[in-house]
Amino acid sequence: RAIDVAKEPQRLLREIILMGVTRVLSSGTKSNAQAGIDQLKEFQEIAKNQIQIMPGGGITHKNASLFKKAGFEMIHSSATQKSKGVVNSLDLMQSQSIGNSNAEEIKKIIEALS
């Protein structure tokens, strides 16, 4: 999602198209893809099928169809579920939150897009 923090994301998009990059992951310069959907659509217009724009960041079964309706061919979702775990941090064992993909959420996303 490097394009999301670029000073001139549209210019960067044009440059990476010229470099031959085939896909870019983006949240539309916002904290999540739903908030950045207008920018993602603008990226699609700039791309003109020369590069695939893949929305990502905060995509769940509740908003996945929004991107399909907007014409995106693919999305990225980690479907993260936080759980407690023990992590070996140097010499101490620490209890921390660990993110894992949630199979149920992935199924719901697929259902929402079907």
Biopython code that builds the backbone (N, CA, C, O; Angstrom):
import numpy as np
from Bio.PDB.StructureBuilder import StructureBuilder

atoms = [
    (1, "ARG", "N", (0.815, -1.195, 0.000)),
    (1, "ARG", "CA", (0.000, 0.000, 0.000)),
    (1, "ARG", "C", (0.860, 1.260, 0.000)),
    (1, "ARG", "O", (0.440, 2.303, 0.502)),
    (2, "ALA", "N", (2.054, 1.164, -0.559)),
    (2, "ALA", "CA", (2.963, 2.312, -0.597)),
    (2, "ALA", "C", (2.352, 3.497, -1.330)),
    (2, "ALA", "O", (2.631, 4.647, -0.990)),
    (3, "ILE", "N", (1.528, 3.230, -2.325)),
    (3, "ILE", "CA", (0.901, 4.313, -3.085)),
    (3, "ILE", "C", (0.030, 5.185, -2.179)),
    (3, "ILE", "O", (-0.175, 6.366, -2.457)),
    (4, "ASP", "N", (-0.481, 4.595, -1.094)),
    (4, "ASP", "CA", (-1.376, 5.316, -0.188)),
    (4, "ASP", "C", (-0.674, 6.405, 0.613)),
    (4, "ASP", "O", (-1.331, 7.313, 1.123)),
    (5, "VAL", "N", (0.627, 6.330, 0.732)),
    (5, "VAL", "CA", (1.360, 7.336, 1.504)),
    (5, "VAL", "C", (2.211, 8.238, 0.601)),
    (5, "VAL", "O", (2.967, 9.078, 1.091)),
    (6, "ALA", "N", (2.085, 8.062, -0.692)),
    (6, "ALA", "CA", (2.837, 8.897, -1.634)),
    (6, "ALA", "C", (2.297, 10.322, -1.635)),
    (6, "ALA", "O", (1.098, 10.538, -1.459)),
    (7, "LYS", "N", (3.178, 11.284, -1.833)),
    (7, "LYS", "CA", (2.752, 12.685, -1.908)),
    (7, "LYS", "C", (1.868, 12.924, -3.121)),
    (7, "LYS", "O", (0.931, 13.721, -3.068)),
    (8, "GLU", "N", (2.167, 12.235, -4.212)),
    (8, "GLU", "CA", (1.407, 12.377, -5.453)),
    (8, "GLU", "C", (1.023, 10.973, -5.942)),
    (8, "GLU", "O", (1.656, 10.444, -6.856)),
    (9, "PRO", "N", (-0.008, 10.369, -5.338)),
    (9, "PRO", "CA", (-0.341, 8.985, -5.680)),
    (9, "PRO", "C", (-0.728, 8.769, -7.147)),
    (9, "PRO", "O", (-0.413, 7.723, -7.714)),
    (10, "GLN", "N", (-1.397, 9.727, -7.760)),
    (10, "GLN", "CA", (-1.776, 9.571, -9.165)),
    (10, "GLN", "C", (-0.526, 9.534, -10.057)),
    (10, "GLN", "O", (-0.444, 8.739, -10.994)),
    (11, "ARG", "N", (0.428, 10.392, -9.755)),
    (11, "ARG", "CA", (1.683, 10.415, -10.512)),
    (11, "ARG", "C", (2.438, 9.103, -10.314)),
    (11, "ARG", "O", (2.958, 8.529, -11.271)),
    (12, "LEU", "N", (2.497, 8.635, -9.074)),
    (12, "LEU", "CA", (3.172, 7.372, -8.786)),
    (12, "LEU", "C", (2.497, 6.224, -9.533)),
    (12, "LEU", "O", (3.177, 5.348, -10.068)),
    (13, "LEU", "N", (1.182, 6.223, -9.572)),
    (13, "LEU", "CA", (0.455, 5.176, -10.291)),
    (13, "LEU", "C", (0.850, 5.170, -11.764)),
    (13, "LEU", "O", (1.106, 4.112, -12.337)),
    (14, "ARG", "N", (0.898, 6.341, -12.369)),
    (14, "ARG", "CA", (1.298, 6.427, -13.781)),
    (14, "ARG", "C", (2.731, 5.905, -13.979)),
    (14, "ARG", "O", (3.021, 5.236, -14.971)),
    (15, "GLU", "N", (3.613, 6.212, -13.036)),
    (15, "GLU", "CA", (5.003, 5.768, -13.142)),
    (15, "GLU", "C", (5.126, 4.253, -13.005)),
    (15, "GLU", "O", (5.887, 3.626, -13.742)),
    (16, "ILE", "N", (4.387, 3.661, -12.073)),
    (16, "ILE", "CA", (4.518, 2.208, -11.907)),
    (16, "ILE", "C", (3.858, 1.450, -13.060)),
    (16, "ILE", "O", (4.232, 0.315, -13.356)),
    (17, "ILE", "N", (2.884, 2.075, -13.704)),
    (17, "ILE", "CA", (2.321, 1.479, -14.925)),
    (17, "ILE", "C", (3.419, 1.402, -15.988)),
    (17, "ILE", "O", (3.572, 0.377, -16.653)),
    (18, "LEU", "N", (4.179, 2.482, -16.146)),
    (18, "LEU", "CA", (5.268, 2.505, -17.127)),
    (18, "LEU", "C", (6.360, 1.494, -16.788)),
    (18, "LEU", "O", (7.051, 1.007, -17.683)),
    (19, "MET", "N", (6.519, 1.176, -15.505)),
    (19, "MET", "CA", (7.523, 0.200, -15.068)),
    (19, "MET", "C", (7.099, -1.238, -15.361)),
    (19, "MET", "O", (7.913, -2.158, -15.286)),
    (20, "GLY", "N", (5.830, -1.423, -15.693)),
    (20, "GLY", "CA", (5.356, -2.766, -15.992)),
    (20, "GLY", "C", (4.749, -3.503, -14.818)),
    (20, "GLY", "O", (4.505, -4.707, -14.899)),
    (21, "VAL", "N", (4.502, -2.794, -13.724)),
    (21, "VAL", "CA", (3.832, -3.403, -12.575)),
    (21, "VAL", "C", (2.429, -3.805, -13.013)),
    (21, "VAL", "O", (1.776, -3.064, -13.748)),
    (22, "THR", "N", (1.960, -4.965, -12.573)),
    (22, "THR", "CA", (0.659, -5.457, -13.032)),
    (22, "THR", "C", (-0.465, -5.278, -12.021)),
    (22, "THR", "O", (-1.637, -5.369, -12.388)),
    (23, "ARG", "N", (-0.133, -5.023, -10.751)),
    (23, "ARG", "CA", (-1.182, -4.897, -9.733)),
    (23, "ARG", "C", (-0.677, -4.003, -8.610)),
    (23, "ARG", "O", (0.499, -4.035, -8.249)),
    (24, "VAL", "N", (-1.590, -3.206, -8.066)),
    (24, "VAL", "CA", (-1.248, -2.360, -6.923)),
    (24, "VAL", "C", (-2.335, -2.506, -5.864)),
    (24, "VAL", "O", (-3.525, -2.419, -6.164)),
    (25, "LEU", "N", (-1.909, -2.729, -4.620)),
    (25, "LEU", "CA", (-2.802, -2.818, -3.472)),
    (25, "LEU", "C", (-2.954, -1.429, -2.881)),
    (25, "LEU", "O", (-1.960, -0.743, -2.643)),
    (26, "SER", "N", (-4.200, -1.004, -2.641)),
    (26, "SER", "CA", (-4.419, 0.353, -2.143)),
    (26, "SER", "C", (-5.700, 0.449, -1.328)),
    (26, "SER", "O", (-6.678, -0.257, -1.572)),
    (27, "SER", "N", (-5.657, 1.345, -0.355)),
    (27, "SER", "CA", (-6.867, 1.691, 0.391)),
    (27, "SER", "C", (-7.389, 3.051, -0.081)),
    (27, "SER", "O", (-8.202, 3.683, 0.593)),
    (28, "GLY", "N", (-6.914, 3.485, -1.237)),
    (28, "GLY", "CA", (-7.378, 4.764, -1.767)),
    (28, "GLY", "C", (-6.883, 5.953, -0.971)),
    (28, "GLY", "O", (-7.576, 6.965, -0.869)),
    (29, "THR", "N", (-5.708, 5.843, -0.413)),
    (29, "THR", "CA", (-5.031, 6.863, 0.404)),
    (29, "THR", "C", (-5.718, 7.143, 1.741)),
    (29, "THR", "O", (-5.348, 8.086, 2.440)),
    (30, "LYS", "N", (-6.688, 6.353, 2.090)),
    (30, "LYS", "CA", (-7.405, 6.535, 3.364)),
    (30, "LYS", "C", (-7.032, 5.410, 4.326)),
    (30, "LYS", "O", (-6.276, 4.506, 3.968)),
    (31, "SER", "N", (-7.563, 5.466, 5.545)),
    (31, "SER", "CA", (-7.237, 4.454, 6.545)),
    (31, "SER", "C", (-7.838, 3.097, 6.215)),
    (31, "SER", "O", (-7.358, 2.072, 6.698)),
    (32, "ASN", "N", (-8.882, 3.084, 5.399)),
    (32, "ASN", "CA", (-9.469, 1.819, 4.942)),
    (32, "ASN", "C", (-10.044, 2.024, 3.545)),
    (32, "ASN", "O", (-10.316, 3.149, 3.126)),
    (33, "ALA", "N", (-10.222, 0.915, 2.839)),
    (33, "ALA", "CA", (-10.644, 0.978, 1.436)),
    (33, "ALA", "C", (-12.046, 1.542, 1.250)),
    (33, "ALA", "O", (-12.319, 2.202, 0.247)),
    (34, "GLN", "N", (-12.935, 1.291, 2.200)),
    (34, "GLN", "CA", (-14.287, 1.840, 2.051)),
    (34, "GLN", "C", (-14.237, 3.367, 2.087)),
    (34, "GLN", "O", (-14.903, 4.026, 1.289)),
    (35, "ALA", "N", (-13.464, 3.924, 2.992)),
    (35, "ALA", "CA", (-13.335, 5.385, 3.070)),
    (35, "ALA", "C", (-12.647, 5.941, 1.829)),
    (35, "ALA", "O", (-12.879, 7.090, 1.455)),
    (36, "GLY", "N", (-11.796, 5.129, 1.185)),
    (36, "GLY", "CA", (-11.054, 5.589, 0.024)),
    (36, "GLY", "C", (-11.627, 5.151, -1.311)),
    (36, "GLY", "O", (-10.938, 5.217, -2.330)),
    (37, "ILE", "N", (-12.871, 4.707, -1.324)),
    (37, "ILE", "CA", (-13.427, 4.146, -2.569)),
    (37, "ILE", "C", (-13.453, 5.151, -3.722)),
    (37, "ILE", "O", (-13.246, 4.763, -4.872)),
    (38, "ASP", "N", (-13.698, 6.416, -3.445)),
    (38, "ASP", "CA", (-13.696, 7.402, -4.535)),
    (38, "ASP", "C", (-12.311, 7.525, -5.160)),
    (38, "ASP", "O", (-12.188, 7.616, -6.382)),
    (39, "GLN", "N", (-11.275, 7.529, -4.335)),
    (39, "GLN", "CA", (-9.905, 7.591, -4.849)),
    (39, "GLN", "C", (-9.565, 6.306, -5.600)),
    (39, "GLN", "O", (-8.890, 6.352, -6.630)),
    (40, "LEU", "N", (-10.025, 5.162, -5.095)),
    (40, "LEU", "CA", (-9.795, 3.888, -5.781)),
    (40, "LEU", "C", (-10.428, 3.895, -7.170)),
    (40, "LEU", "O", (-9.842, 3.393, -8.129)),
    (41, "LYS", "N", (-11.625, 4.466, -7.271)),
    (41, "LYS", "CA", (-12.276, 4.583, -8.582)),
    (41, "LYS", "C", (-11.471, 5.491, -9.505)),
    (41, "LYS", "O", (-11.363, 5.228, -10.703)),
    (42, "GLU", "N", (-10.907, 6.556, -8.946)),
    (42, "GLU", "CA", (-10.063, 7.448, -9.751)),
    (42, "GLU", "C", (-8.823, 6.692, -10.233)),
    (42, "GLU", "O", (-8.410, 6.840, -11.383)),
    (43, "PHE", "N", (-8.236, 5.885, -9.355)),
    (43, "PHE", "CA", (-7.094, 5.058, -9.763)),
    (43, "PHE", "C", (-7.492, 4.132, -10.914)),
    (43, "PHE", "O", (-6.713, 3.927, -11.845)),
    (44, "GLN", "N", (-8.704, 3.572, -10.853)),
    (44, "GLN", "CA", (-9.196, 2.700, -11.929)),
    (44, "GLN", "C", (-9.241, 3.460, -13.256)),
    (44, "GLN", "O", (-8.862, 2.929, -14.300)),
    (45, "GLU", "N", (-9.704, 4.697, -13.202)),
    (45, "GLU", "CA", (-9.784, 5.516, -14.415)),
    (45, "GLU", "C", (-8.391, 5.777, -14.993)),
    (45, "GLU", "O", (-8.185, 5.695, -16.204)),
    (46, "ILE", "N", (-7.454, 6.087, -14.121)),
    (46, "ILE", "CA", (-6.074, 6.326, -14.561)),
    (46, "ILE", "C", (-5.488, 5.041, -15.140)),
    (46, "ILE", "O", (-4.788, 5.076, -16.152)),
    (47, "ALA", "N", (-5.769, 3.927, -14.510)),
    (47, "ALA", "CA", (-5.188, 2.635, -14.896)),
    (47, "ALA", "C", (-5.615, 2.184, -16.284)),
    (47, "ALA", "O", (-4.813, 1.598, -17.012)),
    (48, "LYS", "N", (-6.845, 2.440, -16.661)),
    (48, "LYS", "CA", (-7.366, 2.056, -17.979)),
    (48, "LYS", "C", (-6.938, 0.644, -18.370)),
    (48, "LYS", "O", (-6.450, 0.420, -19.478)),
    (49, "ASN", "N", (-7.122, -0.294, -17.461)),
    (49, "ASN", "CA", (-6.803, -1.712, -17.685)),
    (49, "ASN", "C", (-5.322, -1.989, -17.953)),
    (49, "ASN", "O", (-4.976, -3.066, -18.438)),
    (50, "GLN", "N", (-4.449, -1.035, -17.643)),
    (50, "GLN", "CA", (-3.015, -1.256, -17.795)),
    (50, "GLN", "C", (-2.415, -1.866, -16.534)),
    (50, "GLN", "O", (-1.348, -2.477, -16.580)),
    (51, "ILE", "N", (-3.095, -1.701, -15.427)),
    (51, "ILE", "CA", (-2.660, -2.221, -14.138)),
    (51, "ILE", "C", (-3.922, -2.519, -13.336)),
    (51, "ILE", "O", (-4.926, -1.816, -13.456)),
    (52, "GLN", "N", (-3.862, -3.553, -12.529)),
    (52, "GLN", "CA", (-5.033, -3.921, -11.728)),
    (52, "GLN", "C", (-4.972, -3.209, -10.378)),
    (52, "GLN", "O", (-3.965, -3.275, -9.673)),
    (53, "ILE", "N", (-6.050, -2.536, -10.033)),
    (53, "ILE", "CA", (-6.165, -1.871, -8.741)),
    (53, "ILE", "C", (-6.871, -2.850, -7.805)),
    (53, "ILE", "O", (-8.000, -3.265, -8.068)),
    (54, "MET", "N", (-6.199, -3.215, -6.710)),
    (54, "MET", "CA", (-6.769, -4.159, -5.748)),
    (54, "MET", "C", (-7.046, -3.428, -4.434)),
    (54, "MET", "O", (-6.117, -3.127, -3.684)),
    (55, "PRO", "N", (-8.326, -3.141, -4.152)),
    (55, "PRO", "CA", (-8.666, -2.505, -2.884)),
    (55, "PRO", "C", (-8.311, -3.417, -1.707)),
    (55, "PRO", "O", (-8.503, -4.631, -1.769)),
    (56, "GLY", "N", (-7.797, -2.824, -0.652)),
    (56, "GLY", "CA", (-7.471, -3.574, 0.550)),
    (56, "GLY", "C", (-7.409, -2.651, 1.749)),
    (56, "GLY", "O", (-7.088, -1.469, 1.628)),
    (57, "GLY", "N", (-7.718, -3.202, 2.898)),
    (57, "GLY", "CA", (-7.713, -2.437, 4.134)),
    (57, "GLY", "C", (-9.118, -2.318, 4.677)),
    (57, "GLY", "O", (-9.910, -1.511, 4.191)),
    (58, "GLY", "N", (-9.428, -3.110, 5.672)),
    (58, "GLY", "CA", (-10.747, -3.025, 6.308)),
    (58, "GLY", "C", (-11.874, -3.659, 5.522)),
    (58, "GLY", "O", (-13.041, -3.357, 5.773)),
    (59, "ILE", "N", (-11.562, -4.523, 4.585)),
    (59, "ILE", "CA", (-12.619, -5.164, 3.800)),
    (59, "ILE", "C", (-13.133, -6.389, 4.552)),
    (59, "ILE", "O", (-12.367, -7.264, 4.958)),
    (60, "THR", "N", (-14.460, -6.423, 4.724)),
    (60, "THR", "CA", (-15.131, -7.508, 5.433)),
    (60, "THR", "C", (-16.321, -7.971, 4.599)),
    (60, "THR", "O", (-16.583, -7.446, 3.517)),
    (61, "HIS", "N", (-17.029, -8.959, 5.122)),
    (61, "HIS", "CA", (-18.233, -9.430, 4.421)),
    (61, "HIS", "C", (-19.303, -8.345, 4.351)),
    (61, "HIS", "O", (-20.189, -8.398, 3.498)),
    (62, "LYS", "N", (-19.224, -7.376, 5.231)),
    (62, "LYS", "CA", (-20.233, -6.313, 5.262)),
    (62, "LYS", "C", (-20.045, -5.287, 4.154)),
    (62, "LYS", "O", (-21.014, -4.640, 3.757)),
    (63, "ASN", "N", (-18.823, -5.116, 3.641)),
    (63, "ASN", "CA", (-18.599, -4.099, 2.615)),
    (63, "ASN", "C", (-17.969, -4.642, 1.327)),
    (63, "ASN", "O", (-17.728, -3.870, 0.399)),
    (64, "ALA", "N", (-17.700, -5.932, 1.251)),
    (64, "ALA", "CA", (-17.024, -6.517, 0.083)),
    (64, "ALA", "C", (-17.791, -6.269, -1.215)),
    (64, "ALA", "O", (-17.184, -5.979, -2.246)),
    (65, "SER", "N", (-19.104, -6.379, -1.172)),
    (65, "SER", "CA", (-19.893, -6.211, -2.404)),
    (65, "SER", "C", (-19.812, -4.779, -2.943)),
    (65, "SER", "O", (-20.020, -4.562, -4.137)),
    (66, "LEU", "N", (-19.519, -3.821, -2.100)),
    (66, "LEU", "CA", (-19.348, -2.427, -2.524)),
    (66, "LEU", "C", (-18.270, -2.322, -3.607)),
    (66, "LEU", "O", (-18.409, -1.564, -4.567)),
    (67, "PHE", "N", (-17.205, -3.090, -3.436)),
    (67, "PHE", "CA", (-16.090, -3.040, -4.384)),
    (67, "PHE", "C", (-16.420, -3.782, -5.674)),
    (67, "PHE", "O", (-15.997, -3.380, -6.758)),
    (68, "LYS", "N", (-17.170, -4.855, -5.551)),
    (68, "LYS", "CA", (-17.609, -5.577, -6.742)),
    (68, "LYS", "C", (-18.523, -4.683, -7.571)),
    (68, "LYS", "O", (-18.380, -4.605, -8.791)),
    (69, "LYS", "N", (-19.462, -4.010, -6.910)),
    (69, "LYS", "CA", (-20.374, -3.101, -7.609)),
    (69, "LYS", "C", (-19.639, -1.943, -8.262)),
    (69, "LYS", "O", (-20.089, -1.409, -9.276)),
    (70, "ALA", "N", (-18.511, -1.554, -7.684)),
    (70, "ALA", "CA", (-17.722, -0.442, -8.234)),
    (70, "ALA", "C", (-16.817, -0.894, -9.388)),
    (70, "ALA", "O", (-16.109, -0.080, -9.980)),
    (71, "GLY", "N", (-16.845, -2.198, -9.703)),
    (71, "GLY", "CA", (-16.107, -2.689, -10.857)),
    (71, "GLY", "C", (-14.733, -3.261, -10.584)),
    (71, "GLY", "O", (-13.981, -3.521, -11.524)),
    (72, "PHE", "N", (-14.385, -3.463, -9.332)),
    (72, "PHE", "CA", (-13.079, -4.057, -9.027)),
    (72, "PHE", "C", (-13.159, -5.567, -9.190)),
    (72, "PHE", "O", (-14.120, -6.200, -8.753)),
    (73, "GLU", "N", (-12.139, -6.136, -9.822)),
    (73, "GLU", "CA", (-12.130, -7.564, -10.104)),
    (73, "GLU", "C", (-11.619, -8.400, -8.944)),
    (73, "GLU", "O", (-11.902, -9.596, -8.866)),
    (74, "MET", "N", (-10.870, -7.780, -8.045)),
    (74, "MET", "CA", (-10.388, -8.517, -6.877)),
    (74, "MET", "C", (-10.231, -7.563, -5.709)),
    (74, "MET", "O", (-10.125, -6.348, -5.875)),
    (75, "ILE", "N", (-10.221, -8.152, -4.523)),
    (75, "ILE", "CA", (-10.024, -7.399, -3.293)),
    (75, "ILE", "C", (-9.000, -8.139, -2.445)),
    (75, "ILE", "O", (-8.696, -9.306, -2.692)),
    (76, "HIS", "N", (-8.482, -7.455, -1.460)),
    (76, "HIS", "CA", (-7.588, -8.083, -0.486)),
    (76, "HIS", "C", (-8.209, -7.920, 0.895)),
    (76, "HIS", "O", (-8.590, -6.819, 1.290)),
    (77, "SER", "N", (-8.304, -9.012, 1.614)),
    (77, "SER", "CA", (-8.779, -8.965, 2.997)),
    (77, "SER", "C", (-7.989, -9.982, 3.804)),
    (77, "SER", "O", (-7.884, -11.145, 3.415)),
    (78, "SER", "N", (-7.437, -9.546, 4.923)),
    (78, "SER", "CA", (-6.743, -10.492, 5.792)),
    (78, "SER", "C", (-7.739, -11.239, 6.660)),
    (78, "SER", "O", (-7.401, -12.273, 7.235)),
    (79, "ALA", "N", (-8.970, -10.730, 6.767)),
    (79, "ALA", "CA", (-10.014, -11.348, 7.589)),
    (79, "ALA", "C", (-9.465, -11.675, 8.974)),
    (79, "ALA", "O", (-9.689, -12.761, 9.509)),
    (80, "THR", "N", (-8.752, -10.728, 9.531)),
    (80, "THR", "CA", (-8.034, -10.959, 10.781)),
    (80, "THR", "C", (-8.950, -11.111, 11.977)),
    (80, "THR", "O", (-9.926, -10.381, 12.156)),
    (81, "GLN", "N", (-8.595, -12.082, 12.775)),
    (81, "GLN", "CA", (-9.263, -12.342, 14.056)),
    (81, "GLN", "C", (-8.161, -12.288, 15.113)),
    (81, "GLN", "O", (-7.165, -13.003, 15.010)),
    (82, "LYS", "N", (-8.337, -11.457, 16.109)),
    (82, "LYS", "CA", (-7.334, -11.338, 17.167)),
    (82, "LYS", "C", (-7.559, -12.407, 18.227)),
    (82, "LYS", "O", (-8.694, -12.707, 18.597)),
    (83, "SER", "N", (-6.463, -12.972, 18.707)),
    (83, "SER", "CA", (-6.545, -13.947, 19.792)),
    (83, "SER", "C", (-5.340, -13.762, 20.700)),
    (83, "SER", "O", (-4.319, -13.210, 20.289)),
    (84, "LYS", "N", (-5.464, -14.220, 21.913)),
    (84, "LYS", "CA", (-4.359, -14.133, 22.871)),
    (84, "LYS", "C", (-3.369, -15.240, 22.590)),
    (84, "LYS", "O", (-3.755, -16.352, 22.228)),
    (85, "GLY", "N", (-2.110, -14.941, 22.754)),
    (85, "GLY", "CA", (-1.073, -15.940, 22.556)),
    (85, "GLY", "C", (0.168, -15.552, 23.313)),
    (85, "GLY", "O", (0.257, -14.458, 23.871)),
    (86, "VAL", "N", (1.115, -16.444, 23.330)),
    (86, "VAL", "CA", (2.383, -16.195, 24.005)),
    (86, "VAL", "C", (3.455, -16.048, 22.933)),
    (86, "VAL", "O", (3.606, -16.902, 22.059)),
    (87, "VAL", "N", (4.192, -14.953, 23.020)),
    (87, "VAL", "CA", (5.234, -14.662, 22.059)),
    (87, "VAL", "C", (6.560, -14.593, 22.791)),
    (87, "VAL", "O", (6.665, -13.939, 23.829)),
    (88, "ASN", "N", (7.570, -15.260, 22.260)),
    (88, "ASN", "CA", (8.901, -15.208, 22.853)),
    (88, "ASN", "C", (9.578, -13.941, 22.359)),
    (88, "ASN", "O", (10.003, -13.877, 21.205)),
    (89, "SER", "N", (9.684, -12.943, 23.205)),
    (89, "SER", "CA", (10.287, -11.668, 22.854)),
    (89, "SER", "C", (11.638, -11.569, 23.548)),
    (89, "SER", "O", (11.719, -11.248, 24.734)),
    (90, "LEU", "N", (12.688, -11.848, 22.798)),
    (90, "LEU", "CA", (14.055, -11.910, 23.306)),
    (90, "LEU", "C", (14.141, -12.926, 24.437)),
    (90, "LEU", "O", (14.111, -14.129, 24.178)),
    (91, "ASP", "N", (14.245, -12.479, 25.667)),
    (91, "ASP", "CA", (14.406, -13.442, 26.761)),
    (91, "ASP", "C", (13.161, -13.573, 27.624)),
    (91, "ASP", "O", (13.188, -14.281, 28.631)),
    (92, "LEU", "N", (12.082, -12.915, 27.259)),
    (92, "LEU", "CA", (10.858, -12.965, 28.068)),
    (92, "LEU", "C", (9.712, -13.542, 27.269)),
    (92, "LEU", "O", (9.571, -13.252, 26.081)),
    (93, "MET", "N", (8.898, -14.354, 27.906)),
    (93, "MET", "CA", (7.672, -14.839, 27.274)),
    (93, "MET", "C", (6.585, -13.817, 27.603)),
    (93, "MET", "O", (6.340, -13.526, 28.774)),
    (94, "GLN", "N", (5.941, -13.279, 26.588)),
    (94, "GLN", "CA", (4.933, -12.250, 26.802)),
    (94, "GLN", "C", (3.608, -12.666, 26.185)),
    (94, "GLN", "O", (3.558, -13.261, 25.109)),
    (95, "SER", "N", (2.542, -12.337, 26.891)),
    (95, "SER", "CA", (1.210, -12.584, 26.358)),
    (95, "SER", "C", (0.836, -11.387, 25.490)),
    (95, "SER", "O", (0.846, -10.245, 25.951)),
    (96, "GLN", "N", (0.508, -11.660, 24.230)),
    (96, "GLN", "CA", (0.160, -10.590, 23.307)),
    (96, "GLN", "C", (-1.004, -11.024, 22.435)),
    (96, "GLN", "O", (-1.365, -12.199, 22.378)),
    (97, "SER", "N", (-1.574, -10.050, 21.764)),
    (97, "SER", "CA", (-2.641, -10.325, 20.816)),
    (97, "SER", "C", (-2.009, -10.756, 19.495)),
    (97, "SER", "O", (-1.089, -10.108, 18.996)),
    (98, "ILE", "N", (-2.510, -11.849, 18.940)),
    (98, "ILE", "CA", (-1.987, -12.393, 17.694)),
    (98, "ILE", "C", (-3.109, -12.380, 16.667)),
    (98, "ILE", "O", (-4.242, -12.754, 16.970)),
    (99, "GLY", "N", (-2.791, -11.949, 15.451)),
    (99, "GLY", "CA", (-3.794, -11.917, 14.384)),
    (99, "GLY", "C", (-3.706, -13.156, 13.517)),
    (99, "GLY", "O", (-2.624, -13.530, 13.064)),
    (100, "ASN", "N", (-4.830, -13.787, 13.288)),
    (100, "ASN", "CA", (-4.930, -14.950, 12.404)),
    (100, "ASN", "C", (-6.101, -14.721, 11.459)),
    (100, "ASN", "O", (-7.060, -14.030, 11.804)),
    (101, "SER", "N", (-6.022, -15.302, 10.268)),
    (101, "SER", "CA", (-7.151, -15.211, 9.353)),
    (101, "SER", "C", (-8.308, -16.045, 9.886)),
    (101, "SER", "O", (-8.119, -17.168, 10.353)),
    (102, "ASN", "N", (-9.494, -15.482, 9.809)),
    (102, "ASN", "CA", (-10.710, -16.113, 10.315)),
    (102, "ASN", "C", (-11.423, -16.802, 9.147)),
    (102, "ASN", "O", (-11.953, -16.139, 8.256)),
    (103, "ALA", "N", (-11.429, -18.125, 9.162)),
    (103, "ALA", "CA", (-12.034, -18.899, 8.061)),
    (103, "ALA", "C", (-13.508, -18.569, 7.880)),
    (103, "ALA", "O", (-13.990, -18.515, 6.748)),
    (104, "GLU", "N", (-14.232, -18.348, 8.968)),
    (104, "GLU", "CA", (-15.659, -18.013, 8.867)),
    (104, "GLU", "C", (-15.860, -16.676, 8.165)),
    (104, "GLU", "O", (-16.775, -16.533, 7.354)),
    (105, "GLU", "N", (-15.019, -15.705, 8.467)),
    (105, "GLU", "CA", (-15.125, -14.395, 7.807)),
    (105, "GLU", "C", (-14.816, -14.542, 6.319)),
    (105, "GLU", "O", (-15.476, -13.916, 5.490)),
    (106, "ILE", "N", (-13.842, -15.344, 5.977)),
    (106, "ILE", "CA", (-13.508, -15.571, 4.568)),
    (106, "ILE", "C", (-14.699, -16.191, 3.842)),
    (106, "ILE", "O", (-15.025, -15.781, 2.728)),
    (107, "LYS", "N", (-15.343, -17.163, 4.456)),
    (107, "LYS", "CA", (-16.545, -17.772, 3.857)),
    (107, "LYS", "C", (-17.640, -16.734, 3.652)),
    (107, "LYS", "O", (-18.298, -16.721, 2.612)),
    (108, "LYS", "N", (-17.837, -15.861, 4.642)),
    (108, "LYS", "CA", (-18.854, -14.816, 4.531)),
    (108, "LYS", "C", (-18.539, -13.834, 3.405)),
    (108, "LYS", "O", (-19.445, -13.365, 2.717)),
    (109, "ILE", "N", (-17.271, -13.526, 3.220)),
    (109, "ILE", "CA", (-16.868, -12.618, 2.141)),
    (109, "ILE", "C", (-17.186, -13.262, 0.785)),
    (109, "ILE", "O", (-17.726, -12.618, -0.114)),
    (110, "ILE", "N", (-16.844, -14.529, 0.664)),
    (110, "ILE", "CA", (-17.130, -15.259, -0.584)),
    (110, "ILE", "C", (-18.627, -15.294, -0.854)),
    (110, "ILE", "O", (-19.062, -15.087, -1.987)),
    (111, "GLU", "N", (-19.409, -15.554, 0.174)),
    (111, "GLU", "CA", (-20.871, -15.570, 0.030)),
    (111, "GLU", "C", (-21.397, -14.205, -0.380)),
    (111, "GLU", "O", (-22.287, -14.107, -1.225)),
    (112, "ALA", "N", (-20.853, -13.156, 0.214)),
    (112, "ALA", "CA", (-21.300, -11.793, -0.105)),
    (112, "ALA", "C", (-21.013, -11.429, -1.561)),
    (112, "ALA", "O", (-21.709, -10.605, -2.153)),
    (113, "LEU", "N", (-19.989, -12.047, -2.123)),
    (113, "LEU", "CA", (-19.595, -11.722, -3.498)),
    (113, "LEU", "C", (-20.215, -12.670, -4.523)),
    (113, "LEU", "O", (-20.089, -12.450, -5.727)),
    (114, "SER", "N", (-20.870, -13.703, -4.057)),
    (114, "SER", "CA", (-21.467, -14.688, -4.976)),
    (114, "SER", "C", (-22.814, -14.240, -5.496)),
    (114, "SER", "O", (-23.443, -14.955, -6.277)),
]
sb = StructureBuilder()
sb.init_structure("model")
sb.init_model(0)
sb.init_chain("A")
sb.init_seg("    ")
for serial, (resi, resn, name, xyz) in enumerate(atoms, 1):
    if name == "N":
        sb.init_residue(resn, " ", resi, " ")
    sb.init_atom(name, np.array(xyz, "f"), 0.0, 1.0, " ", f" {name:<3s}", serial, name[0])
structure = sb.get_structure()
